[in-house]
Amino acid sequence: MTDTAMSPKDTAAAFDADTKTTPPPAKAKKGRRRVIMLAVPLALVVGGGWVWLHGGRYESTDNAYVRQAILPVSADVSGRITEVVAQENQLVEAGDVLFRIDDEPYRIALDQADASLAAARLQAEQLRSAWVTAQGRLDAAEQVLDLRRRDYERQQELATRGVISTTALDDGQLTVQAAENEVTLAGLAVTQAAAALGGDPEREPDSLPSVRAAISAREGAERALAHTVIRAPAGGIVSQTASLNVGQYIGTGTMVASLVESGASWIEANFKETQIAALHPGQPVTIDIDAYDGAELHGTVDSLGAATGSQFSLIPAQNATGNWVKVVQRVPVRIRIDDAAAQILRGGLSATVAVDTGASRLDRMGLTQYLP
């Protein structure tokens, strides 16, 4: 067996034949590139749409703040401060003594009220005694009248027999008339005494207007004396006590300090008006307090504001002019804090809240029924 050597000419011809039978790869690569260029944007659009439709369950805002009730501390009576018990930023319970006012003038006023009450009750007893006396006089006058009438009847019988004269009979008639007048006057005295007792002589003395007025004056004096000791109206932290000093004279209702109810905190979150449609009371809320990084609290939507914040401003915006730019308004939403950790919060702290509406955009659009 002998090998047949190929000439250079035959080798070149064979290479050209192989090249013509193999298709060029340029067109296939170009097709795959077009598919990828169309598929990637389409996938992004579909994925983005899916995320958008299944999103929107949580409505959140960072325009939220911790709120606590601030009570002004003042005195119901005027006077000079004799003792200051509470100090700045002191935690107090409801009923704790904050400061005291000089009570000497109010003790004197209470003694005077006691004396006035005793005098009113004594006067009531005197009026009752006067009614009893008038009633006794009326009874006596009626008895005398009865005797005078019987005596006059006997005189009339004797006059018919001619035993006594007409003059004696006239004297008897005058005596009866005088007795009747005494009865009339005694009856008027009884009526007057009963009127002084309010028309009911049997009523209790303390029910008389004069005695009731004295009792009310005494209660007012006792209340004023009790209010010389100023107590905390609620539990919380005492603040702004700079004007609370011994020897200072304060008037009735003058604010001398503030009491922050640290135990009653809530969140006031200002949501955009475009978010309000998905919110309603009872929805769960997740709360992040900026001051306590990483601490997550939980709460519940308590109520939605009756109007936007701009409506409650001192000078509400007037958009009647042509220079009007639409600004997204915010509605305050009150959020109740369910965690016991709310005790450590301070009023005014910033917060971020997220409300779980329980429904995505797809749910609110009513399209879930068309999904497999």
GUGULUM-203246 format. One record per residue (C-alpha): x negated, y negated, z negated; residue in one letter; chain. Coordinates in nm, 4 decimals, always signed. Example, Ala and Ser with C-alpha at 12.3 -4.5 7.8 and 13.67 -1.06 7.14 Angstrom:
BEGIN
<px -1.2300; py +0.4500; pz -0.7800; code a; unit A>
<px -1.3670; py +0.1060; pz -0.7140; code s; unit A>
//
This chain:
BEGIN
<px +0.0000; py +0.0000; pz +0.0000; code m; unit A>
<px -0.1429; py -0.3284; pz +0.1068; code t; unit A>
<px -0.0531; py -0.6773; pz -0.0168; code d; unit A>
<px +0.0539; py -0.9245; pz +0.2460; code t; unit A>
<px -0.0827; py -1.2716; pz +0.1700; code a; unit A>
<px +0.1504; py -1.5661; pz +0.2279; code m; unit A>
<px +0.0215; py -1.8549; pz +0.4188; code s; unit A>
<px +0.0514; py -2.2093; pz +0.2792; code p; unit A>
<px +0.3175; py -2.2782; pz +0.5344; code k; unit A>
<px +0.5309; py -1.9895; pz +0.4144; code d; unit A>
<px +0.4921; py -2.1011; pz +0.0470; code t; unit A>
<px +0.6158; py -2.4518; pz +0.1250; code a; unit A>
<px +0.9145; py -2.3158; pz +0.3137; code a; unit A>
<px +1.0100; py -2.0917; pz +0.0212; code a; unit A>
<px +0.9927; py -2.3878; pz -0.2268; code f; unit A>
<px +1.2184; py -2.5981; pz -0.0039; code d; unit A>
<px +1.4714; py -2.3151; pz +0.0091; code a; unit A>
<px +1.4843; py -2.2883; pz -0.3753; code d; unit A>
<px +1.5273; py -2.6639; pz -0.4112; code t; unit A>
<px +1.8262; py -2.6722; pz -0.1756; code k; unit A>
<px +2.0073; py -2.3877; pz -0.3567; code t; unit A>
<px +1.9811; py -2.5557; pz -0.7181; code t; unit A>
<px +2.2449; py -2.8387; pz -0.7709; code p; unit A>
<px +2.1137; py -3.1656; pz -0.9045; code p; unit A>
<px +2.2046; py -3.2195; pz -1.2850; code p; unit A>
<px +2.2584; py -3.6000; pz -1.2636; code a; unit A>
<px +2.6347; py -3.5869; pz -1.1967; code k; unit A>
<px +2.7059; py -3.3490; pz -1.4920; code a; unit A>
<px +2.5199; py -3.5691; pz -1.7362; code k; unit A>
<px +2.7084; py -3.8731; pz -1.6182; code k; unit A>
<px +3.0457; py -3.7011; pz -1.6714; code g; unit A>
<px +2.9581; py -3.5939; pz -2.0233; code r; unit A>
<px +2.8490; py -3.9501; pz -2.1052; code r; unit A>
<px +3.1858; py -4.0886; pz -1.9948; code r; unit A>
<px +3.3754; py -3.8367; pz -2.2050; code v; unit A>
<px +3.1718; py -3.9309; pz -2.5123; code i; unit A>
<px +3.2203; py -4.3032; pz -2.4499; code m; unit A>
<px +3.5989; py -4.2588; pz -2.4356; code l; unit A>
<px +3.6260; py -4.0048; pz -2.7157; code a; unit A>
<px +3.4388; py -4.2043; pz -2.9804; code v; unit A>
<px +3.6580; py -4.5205; pz -2.9635; code p; unit A>
<px +3.9686; py -4.3044; pz -2.9406; code l; unit A>
<px +3.8622; py -4.1119; pz -3.2491; code a; unit A>
<px +3.7929; py -4.4374; pz -3.4326; code l; unit A>
<px +4.1349; py -4.5744; pz -3.3369; code v; unit A>
<px +4.3143; py -4.2559; pz -3.4389; code v; unit A>
<px +4.1173; py -4.2249; pz -3.7613; code g; unit A>
<px +4.1663; py -4.5897; pz -3.8467; code g; unit A>
<px +4.5373; py -4.5661; pz -3.7752; code g; unit A>
<px +4.5677; py -4.2566; pz -3.9896; code w; unit A>
<px +4.3868; py -4.4262; pz -4.2763; code v; unit A>
<px +4.5972; py -4.7405; pz -4.2404; code w; unit A>
<px +4.9275; py -4.5506; pz -4.2300; code l; unit A>
<px +4.8379; py -4.3358; pz -4.5279; code h; unit A>
<px +4.6991; py -4.6331; pz -4.7188; code g; unit A>
<px +4.8762; py -4.9218; pz -4.8890; code g; unit A>
<px +4.9864; py -4.7155; pz -5.1885; code r; unit A>
<px +4.7969; py -4.9382; pz -5.4294; code y; unit A>
<px +4.8559; py -5.3133; pz -5.4435; code e; unit A>
<px +4.5665; py -5.4832; pz -5.6183; code s; unit A>
<px +4.4479; py -5.8289; pz -5.7081; code t; unit A>
<px +4.1628; py -5.9811; pz -5.9030; code d; unit A>
<px +4.3668; py -6.2918; pz -5.9805; code n; unit A>
<px +4.4711; py -6.1537; pz -6.3182; code a; unit A>
<px +4.4086; py -6.2643; pz -6.6760; code y; unit A>
<px +4.4686; py -6.1408; pz -7.0284; code v; unit A>
<px +4.7405; py -6.3376; pz -7.2057; code r; unit A>
<px +4.8113; py -6.3622; pz -7.5774; code q; unit A>
<px +5.0704; py -6.5703; pz -7.7598; code a; unit A>
<px +4.9237; py -6.8782; pz -7.9292; code i; unit A>
<px +5.1259; py -7.0079; pz -8.2230; code l; unit A>
<px +5.0710; py -7.3602; pz -8.3577; code p; unit A>
<px +5.0118; py -7.3649; pz -8.7329; code v; unit A>
<px +5.1837; py -7.6559; pz -8.9060; code s; unit A>
<px +5.3575; py -7.7368; pz -9.2327; code a; unit A>
<px +5.7326; py -7.7735; pz -9.2782; code d; unit A>
<px +5.6714; py -8.0330; pz -9.5499; code v; unit A>
<px +5.4320; py -8.3236; pz -9.5748; code s; unit A>
<px +5.1635; py -8.3575; pz -9.8368; code g; unit A>
<px +4.7947; py -8.3470; pz -9.9163; code r; unit A>
<px +4.6016; py -8.0248; pz -9.8660; code i; unit A>
<px +4.4750; py -7.8865; pz -10.1965; code t; unit A>
<px +4.3284; py -7.5526; pz -10.0831; code e; unit A>
<px +4.2170; py -7.3949; pz -9.7558; code v; unit A>
<px +4.2092; py -7.0155; pz -9.7534; code v; unit A>
<px +4.1764; py -6.9243; pz -9.3857; code a; unit A>
<px +3.8513; py -6.9779; pz -9.2002; code q; unit A>
<px +3.7714; py -7.0192; pz -8.8315; code e; unit A>
<px +3.8204; py -6.6969; pz -8.6279; code n; unit A>
<px +3.9443; py -6.5077; pz -8.9336; code q; unit A>
<px +4.1678; py -6.2079; pz -8.8766; code l; unit A>
<px +4.4870; py -6.2385; pz -9.0805; code v; unit A>
<px +4.8034; py -6.0392; pz -9.1271; code e; unit A>
<px +5.1574; py -6.1733; pz -9.1213; code a; unit A>
<px +5.2300; py -6.3427; pz -9.4534; code g; unit A>
<px +4.8680; py -6.4120; pz -9.5495; code d; unit A>
<px +4.8094; py -6.7536; pz -9.7106; code v; unit A>
<px +4.6393; py -7.0018; pz -9.4777; code l; unit A>
<px +4.6367; py -7.3169; pz -9.6919; code f; unit A>
<px +4.8290; py -7.4940; pz -9.9692; code r; unit A>
<px +4.9791; py -7.8397; pz -10.0083; code i; unit A>
<px +5.0143; py -8.0355; pz -10.3325; code d; unit A>
<px +5.3403; py -7.9035; pz -10.4799; code d; unit A>
<px +5.3874; py -8.1450; pz -10.7728; code e; unit A>
<px +5.6345; py -8.3782; pz -10.5941; code p; unit A>
<px +5.8389; py -8.0774; pz -10.4808; code y; unit A>
<px +5.8501; py -7.9276; pz -10.8296; code r; unit A>
<px +5.9882; py -8.2567; pz -10.9587; code i; unit A>
<px +6.2455; py -8.2617; pz -10.6795; code a; unit A>
<px +6.3499; py -7.9053; pz -10.7710; code l; unit A>
<px +6.3972; py -8.0062; pz -11.1364; code d; unit A>
<px +6.6143; py -8.2970; pz -11.0259; code q; unit A>
<px +6.8184; py -8.0657; pz -10.8051; code a; unit A>
<px +6.8679; py -7.8261; pz -11.0982; code d; unit A>
<px +6.9924; py -8.1155; pz -11.3126; code a; unit A>
<px +7.2293; py -8.2330; pz -11.0389; code s; unit A>
<px +7.3676; py -7.8819; pz -11.0000; code l; unit A>
<px +7.4270; py -7.8518; pz -11.3733; code a; unit A>
<px +7.6039; py -8.1912; pz -11.3756; code a; unit A>
<px +7.8246; py -8.0865; pz -11.0820; code a; unit A>
<px +7.9242; py -7.7652; pz -11.2558; code r; unit A>
<px +7.9967; py -7.9558; pz -11.5774; code l; unit A>
<px +8.2134; py -8.1981; pz -11.3865; code q; unit A>
<px +8.3999; py -7.9063; pz -11.2306; code a; unit A>
<px +8.4683; py -7.7655; pz -11.5751; code e; unit A>
<px +8.5890; py -8.1065; pz -11.6898; code q; unit A>
<px +8.8274; py -8.1274; pz -11.3974; code l; unit A>
<px +8.9605; py -7.7858; pz -11.4793; code r; unit A>
<px +9.0021; py -7.8888; pz -11.8420; code s; unit A>
<px +9.1871; py -8.2027; pz -11.7298; code a; unit A>
<px +9.4262; py -7.9875; pz -11.5286; code w; unit A>
<px +9.4914; py -7.7625; pz -11.8273; code v; unit A>
<px +9.5567; py -8.0687; pz -12.0455; code t; unit A>
<px +9.7938; py -8.2177; pz -11.7886; code a; unit A>
<px +9.9741; py -7.8873; pz -11.7624; code q; unit A>
<px +10.0121; py -7.8811; pz -12.1416; code g; unit A>
<px +10.1500; py -8.2321; pz -12.1479; code r; unit A>
<px +10.4010; py -8.1379; pz -11.8807; code l; unit A>
<px +10.5189; py -7.8409; pz -12.0843; code d; unit A>
<px +10.5532; py -8.0594; pz -12.3942; code a; unit A>
<px +10.7438; py -8.3269; pz -12.2030; code a; unit A>
<px +10.9840; py -8.0653; pz -12.0645; code e; unit A>
<px +11.0494; py -7.9338; pz -12.4171; code q; unit A>
<px +11.1188; py -8.2842; pz -12.5462; code v; unit A>
<px +11.3510; py -8.3449; pz -12.2526; code l; unit A>
<px +11.5395; py -8.0271; pz -12.3345; code d; unit A>
<px +11.5884; py -8.1406; pz -12.6951; code l; unit A>
<px +11.6972; py -8.4880; pz -12.5891; code r; unit A>
<px +11.9560; py -8.3455; pz -12.3477; code r; unit A>
<px +12.1071; py -8.1141; pz -12.6100; code r; unit A>
<px +12.1196; py -8.3983; pz -12.8588; code d; unit A>
<px +12.2908; py -8.6184; pz -12.6024; code y; unit A>
<px +12.5470; py -8.3472; pz -12.5315; code e; unit A>
<px +12.6363; py -8.3325; pz -12.9022; code r; unit A>
<px +12.6710; py -8.7110; pz -12.9113; code q; unit A>
<px +12.9061; py -8.6960; pz -12.6147; code q; unit A>
<px +13.1226; py -8.4419; pz -12.7968; code e; unit A>
<px +13.1302; py -8.6601; pz -13.1090; code l; unit A>
<px +13.2149; py -8.9655; pz -12.9002; code a; unit A>
<px +13.5230; py -8.7897; pz -12.7604; code t; unit A>
<px +13.6425; py -8.7360; pz -13.1194; code r; unit A>
<px +13.5761; py -9.0976; pz -13.2044; code g; unit A>
<px +13.3138; py -9.0148; pz -13.4646; code v; unit A>
<px +13.0350; py -9.2285; pz -13.3129; code i; unit A>
<px +13.0415; py -9.5514; pz -13.1289; code s; unit A>
<px +12.9752; py -9.6137; pz -12.7622; code t; unit A>
<px +12.6539; py -9.7944; pz -12.8523; code t; unit A>
<px +12.5127; py -9.4832; pz -13.0144; code a; unit A>
<px +12.6077; py -9.2823; pz -12.7074; code l; unit A>
<px +12.4234; py -9.5297; pz -12.4858; code d; unit A>
<px +12.1140; py -9.5010; pz -12.7038; code d; unit A>
<px +12.1211; py -9.1245; pz -12.6590; code g; unit A>
<px +12.1450; py -9.1615; pz -12.2826; code q; unit A>
<px +11.8418; py -9.3925; pz -12.2826; code l; unit A>
<px +11.6491; py -9.1401; pz -12.4851; code t; unit A>
<px +11.7232; py -8.8682; pz -12.2279; code v; unit A>
<px +11.6188; py -9.1020; pz -11.9472; code q; unit A>
<px +11.2886; py -9.1764; pz -12.1204; code a; unit A>
<px +11.2213; py -8.8050; pz -12.1657; code a; unit A>
<px +11.2885; py -8.7413; pz -11.7972; code e; unit A>
<px +11.0414; py -9.0159; pz -11.7057; code n; unit A>
<px +10.7783; py -8.8537; pz -11.9266; code e; unit A>
<px +10.8308; py -8.5240; pz -11.7465; code v; unit A>
<px +10.7922; py -8.6948; pz -11.4086; code t; unit A>
<px +10.4720; py -8.8686; pz -11.5121; code l; unit A>
<px +10.3318; py -8.5478; pz -11.6611; code a; unit A>
<px +10.4095; py -8.3655; pz -11.3351; code g; unit A>
<px +10.2226; py -8.6299; pz -11.1359; code l; unit A>
<px +9.9247; py -8.5939; pz -11.3684; code a; unit A>
<px +9.9227; py -8.2180; pz -11.3081; code v; unit A>
<px +9.9351; py -8.2720; pz -10.9318; code t; unit A>
<px +9.6462; py -8.5202; pz -10.9520; code q; unit A>
<px +9.4360; py -8.2824; pz -11.1632; code a; unit A>
<px +9.5053; py -7.9981; pz -10.9213; code a; unit A>
<px +9.4096; py -8.2180; pz -10.6231; code a; unit A>
<px +9.0759; py -8.2894; pz -10.7904; code a; unit A>
<px +9.0202; py -7.9125; pz -10.7917; code l; unit A>
<px +9.0907; py -7.8810; pz -10.4200; code g; unit A>
<px +9.4553; py -7.7936; pz -10.4669; code g; unit A>
<px +9.3733; py -7.4590; pz -10.6272; code d; unit A>
<px +9.3089; py -7.4844; pz -11.0026; code p; unit A>
<px +9.2216; py -7.1133; pz -11.0190; code e; unit A>
<px +8.9293; py -7.1332; pz -10.7747; code r; unit A>
<px +8.5713; py -7.0746; pz -10.8886; code e; unit A>
<px +8.3807; py -7.3896; pz -10.9872; code p; unit A>
<px +8.0910; py -7.3031; pz -10.7475; code d; unit A>
<px +8.3353; py -7.3129; pz -10.4556; code s; unit A>
<px +8.4155; py -7.6797; pz -10.5101; code l; unit A>
<px +8.2646; py -7.9162; pz -10.2488; code p; unit A>
<px +8.0706; py -8.1180; pz -10.5053; code s; unit A>
<px +7.9168; py -7.8042; pz -10.6574; code v; unit A>
<px +7.8421; py -7.6528; pz -10.3167; code r; unit A>
<px +7.6629; py -7.9725; pz -10.2161; code a; unit A>
<px +7.4554; py -7.9566; pz -10.5333; code a; unit A>
<px +7.3747; py -7.5901; pz -10.4680; code i; unit A>
<px +7.2629; py -7.6712; pz -10.1126; code s; unit A>
<px +7.0434; py -7.9559; pz -10.2397; code a; unit A>
<px +6.8893; py -7.7217; pz -10.4924; code r; unit A>
<px +6.8225; py -7.4557; pz -10.2270; code e; unit A>
<px +6.6624; py -7.7205; pz -10.0038; code g; unit A>
<px +6.4351; py -7.8331; pz -10.2858; code a; unit A>
<px +6.3432; py -7.4715; pz -10.3605; code e; unit A>
<px +6.2656; py -7.4077; pz -9.9950; code r; unit A>
<px +6.0497; py -7.7189; pz -9.9721; code a; unit A>
<px +5.8545; py -7.6044; pz -10.2774; code l; unit A>
<px +5.8035; py -7.2587; pz -10.1259; code a; unit A>
<px +5.6766; py -7.4132; pz -9.8019; code h; unit A>
<px +5.3932; py -7.5905; pz -9.9791; code t; unit A>
<px +5.2169; py -7.2555; pz -9.9351; code v; unit A>
<px +5.1617; py -7.2119; pz -9.5601; code i; unit A>
<px +5.1439; py -6.8488; pz -9.4525; code r; unit A>
<px +5.0581; py -6.6795; pz -9.1240; code a; unit A>
<px +5.3762; py -6.6362; pz -8.9166; code p; unit A>
<px +5.2281; py -6.3282; pz -8.7489; code a; unit A>
<px +4.9153; py -6.1191; pz -8.7413; code g; unit A>
<px +4.6251; py -6.2508; pz -8.5375; code g; unit A>
<px +4.3145; py -6.4667; pz -8.5386; code i; unit A>
<px +4.3078; py -6.8182; pz -8.6849; code v; unit A>
<px +4.1423; py -7.0735; pz -8.4575; code s; unit A>
<px +4.0928; py -7.4492; pz -8.4229; code q; unit A>
<px +4.0732; py -7.5130; pz -8.7961; code t; unit A>
<px +3.8441; py -7.8167; pz -8.7637; code a; unit A>
<px +4.1187; py -8.0541; pz -8.8833; code s; unit A>
<px +4.2087; py -7.8327; pz -9.1791; code l; unit A>
<px +4.0293; py -7.9867; pz -9.4766; code n; unit A>
<px +4.0978; py -8.0247; pz -9.8489; code v; unit A>
<px +4.2287; py -8.3705; pz -9.9309; code g; unit A>
<px +4.3667; py -8.4337; pz -9.5845; code q; unit A>
<px +4.7242; py -8.5609; pz -9.5695; code y; unit A>
<px +4.9396; py -8.3941; pz -9.3060; code i; unit A>
<px +5.2899; py -8.4798; pz -9.1943; code g; unit A>
<px +5.5793; py -8.2487; pz -9.1316; code t; unit A>
<px +5.5245; py -8.0520; pz -8.8112; code g; unit A>
<px +5.1669; py -8.1729; pz -8.7585; code t; unit A>
<px +4.9603; py -7.9025; pz -8.5889; code m; unit A>
<px +4.6438; py -7.8333; pz -8.7880; code v; unit A>
<px +4.5351; py -7.4953; pz -8.6457; code a; unit A>
<px +4.6276; py -7.2219; pz -8.3990; code s; unit A>
<px +4.7042; py -6.8552; pz -8.4469; code l; unit A>
<px +4.6305; py -6.6194; pz -8.1573; code v; unit A>
<px +4.8361; py -6.3000; pz -8.1704; code e; unit A>
<px +4.5545; py -6.0663; pz -8.0737; code s; unit A>
<px +4.7711; py -5.7612; pz -8.1337; code g; unit A>
<px +5.0201; py -5.8552; pz -7.8626; code a; unit A>
<px +4.8318; py -5.8750; pz -7.5315; code s; unit A>
<px +4.9594; py -5.8520; pz -7.1771; code w; unit A>
<px +4.8244; py -5.9107; pz -6.8286; code i; unit A>
<px +4.9472; py -6.1861; pz -6.6020; code e; unit A>
<px +4.8591; py -6.0864; pz -6.2467; code a; unit A>
<px +4.9214; py -6.3292; pz -5.9605; code n; unit A>
<px +5.0049; py -6.1231; pz -5.6521; code f; unit A>
<px +5.0429; py -6.2636; pz -5.3033; code k; unit A>
<px +5.3955; py -6.3042; pz -5.1807; code e; unit A>
<px +5.3240; py -6.0431; pz -4.9115; code t; unit A>
<px +5.2619; py -5.7840; pz -5.1847; code q; unit A>
<px +5.5719; py -5.8445; pz -5.3953; code i; unit A>
<px +5.8072; py -5.6339; pz -5.1811; code a; unit A>
<px +5.6348; py -5.3128; pz -5.2932; code a; unit A>
<px +5.6367; py -5.3983; pz -5.6669; code l; unit A>
<px +5.9067; py -5.3308; pz -5.9228; code h; unit A>
<px +5.9172; py -5.2823; pz -6.3024; code p; unit A>
<px +5.8056; py -4.9456; pz -6.4331; code g; unit A>
<px +5.5221; py -4.8813; pz -6.1868; code q; unit A>
<px +5.1932; py -4.7598; pz -6.3413; code p; unit A>
<px +4.8972; py -4.9970; pz -6.3344; code v; unit A>
<px +4.5231; py -4.9474; pz -6.3657; code t; unit A>
<px +4.3452; py -5.2392; pz -6.5343; code i; unit A>
<px +3.9751; py -5.3256; pz -6.5249; code d; unit A>
<px +3.8574; py -5.5977; pz -6.7657; code i; unit A>
<px +3.5554; py -5.7879; pz -6.6385; code d; unit A>
<px +3.4202; py -5.8406; pz -6.9904; code a; unit A>
<px +3.4125; py -5.4655; pz -7.0576; code y; unit A>
<px +3.2428; py -5.3201; pz -6.7527; code d; unit A>
<px +3.3508; py -4.9613; pz -6.6950; code g; unit A>
<px +3.6402; py -4.9739; pz -6.9415; code a; unit A>
<px +3.9631; py -4.8797; pz -6.7676; code e; unit A>
<px +4.2974; py -4.9538; pz -6.9276; code l; unit A>
<px +4.6420; py -4.8429; pz -6.8237; code h; unit A>
<px +4.9658; py -5.0328; pz -6.8197; code g; unit A>
<px +5.3072; py -5.0710; pz -6.6643; code t; unit A>
<px +5.4690; py -5.3422; pz -6.4570; code v; unit A>
<px +5.6985; py -5.5157; pz -6.7034; code d; unit A>
<px +5.8613; py -5.7868; pz -6.4928; code s; unit A>
<px +5.8178; py -6.0065; pz -6.1871; code l; unit A>
<px +5.8143; py -6.3836; pz -6.2089; code g; unit A>
<px +6.1301; py -6.5768; pz -6.1310; code a; unit A>
<px +5.9414; py -6.8129; pz -5.8996; code a; unit A>
<px +5.5968; py -6.8745; pz -5.7574; code t; unit A>
<px +5.3339; py -7.0438; pz -5.9671; code g; unit A>
<px +5.3610; py -7.3664; pz -5.7676; code s; unit A>
<px +5.7248; py -7.4054; pz -5.8760; code q; unit A>
<px +5.6216; py -7.4215; pz -6.2416; code f; unit A>
<px +5.3498; py -7.6821; pz -6.1876; code s; unit A>
<px +5.3960; py -8.0322; pz -6.3232; code l; unit A>
<px +5.4007; py -8.1746; pz -5.9715; code i; unit A>
<px +5.5505; py -7.9173; pz -5.7292; code p; unit A>
<px +5.4340; py -7.9418; pz -5.3687; code a; unit A>
<px +5.6590; py -8.1417; pz -5.1355; code q; unit A>
<px +5.6437; py -8.0132; pz -4.7772; code n; unit A>
<px +5.8928; py -8.2543; pz -4.6250; code a; unit A>
<px +5.6205; py -8.4444; pz -4.4369; code t; unit A>
<px +5.4663; py -8.3379; pz -4.1091; code g; unit A>
<px +5.1268; py -8.2685; pz -4.2680; code n; unit A>
<px +5.2173; py -7.9132; pz -4.3630; code w; unit A>
<px +4.9872; py -7.6148; pz -4.3774; code v; unit A>
<px +5.1333; py -7.2802; pz -4.4753; code k; unit A>
<px +4.9564; py -7.1362; pz -4.7792; code v; unit A>
<px +5.0216; py -6.7878; pz -4.9103; code v; unit A>
<px +5.1985; py -6.8298; pz -5.2437; code q; unit A>
<px +5.1429; py -6.6146; pz -5.5493; code r; unit A>
<px +5.4039; py -6.4724; pz -5.7841; code v; unit A>
<px +5.3110; py -6.3987; pz -6.1470; code p; unit A>
<px +5.3697; py -6.0387; pz -6.2531; code v; unit A>
<px +5.3708; py -5.9459; pz -6.6214; code r; unit A>
<px +5.1979; py -5.6158; pz -6.6983; code i; unit A>
<px +5.2390; py -5.4396; pz -7.0308; code r; unit A>
<px +4.9230; py -5.2741; pz -7.1647; code i; unit A>
<px +4.9848; py -4.9197; pz -7.2884; code d; unit A>
<px +4.6421; py -4.8468; pz -7.4392; code d; unit A>
<px +4.5579; py -4.9054; pz -7.8037; code a; unit A>
<px +4.2320; py -5.0623; pz -7.6825; code a; unit A>
<px +4.4333; py -5.3764; pz -7.6076; code a; unit A>
<px +4.3615; py -5.4777; pz -7.9685; code q; unit A>
<px +4.0057; py -5.5781; pz -7.8734; code i; unit A>
<px +4.1083; py -5.8056; pz -7.5879; code l; unit A>
<px +4.0865; py -6.1821; pz -7.5973; code r; unit A>
<px +4.3199; py -6.4242; pz -7.4272; code g; unit A>
<px +4.1996; py -6.5627; pz -7.0950; code g; unit A>
<px +3.9713; py -6.2740; pz -6.9985; code l; unit A>
<px +3.9577; py -6.1965; pz -6.6263; code s; unit A>
<px +4.0894; py -5.8657; pz -6.4995; code a; unit A>
<px +4.1455; py -5.6659; pz -6.1834; code t; unit A>
<px +4.4669; py -5.4690; pz -6.1549; code v; unit A>
<px +4.5878; py -5.2038; pz -5.9133; code a; unit A>
<px +4.9556; py -5.1108; pz -5.9058; code v; unit A>
<px +5.0481; py -4.7604; pz -5.7936; code d; unit A>
<px +5.3563; py -4.8171; pz -5.5773; code t; unit A>
<px +5.3958; py -4.4424; pz -5.5185; code g; unit A>
<px +5.4456; py -4.4852; pz -5.1419; code a; unit A>
<px +5.2072; py -4.5394; pz -4.8525; code s; unit A>
<px +5.2774; py -4.7560; pz -4.5487; code r; unit A>
<px +5.3873; py -4.4426; pz -4.3669; code l; unit A>
<px +5.6401; py -4.3708; pz -4.6430; code d; unit A>
<px +5.7724; py -4.7261; pz -4.6400; code r; unit A>
<px +5.8083; py -4.7147; pz -4.2629; code m; unit A>
<px +6.0132; py -4.3944; pz -4.2927; code g; unit A>
<px +5.7936; py -4.1978; pz -4.0516; code l; unit A>
<px +5.7030; py -3.9088; pz -4.2786; code t; unit A>
<px +6.0034; py -3.7141; pz -4.1543; code q; unit A>
<px +5.8466; py -3.6927; pz -3.8105; code y; unit A>
<px +5.5206; py -3.5427; pz -3.9366; code l; unit A>
<px +5.4677; py -3.1655; pz -3.9464; code p; unit A>
//
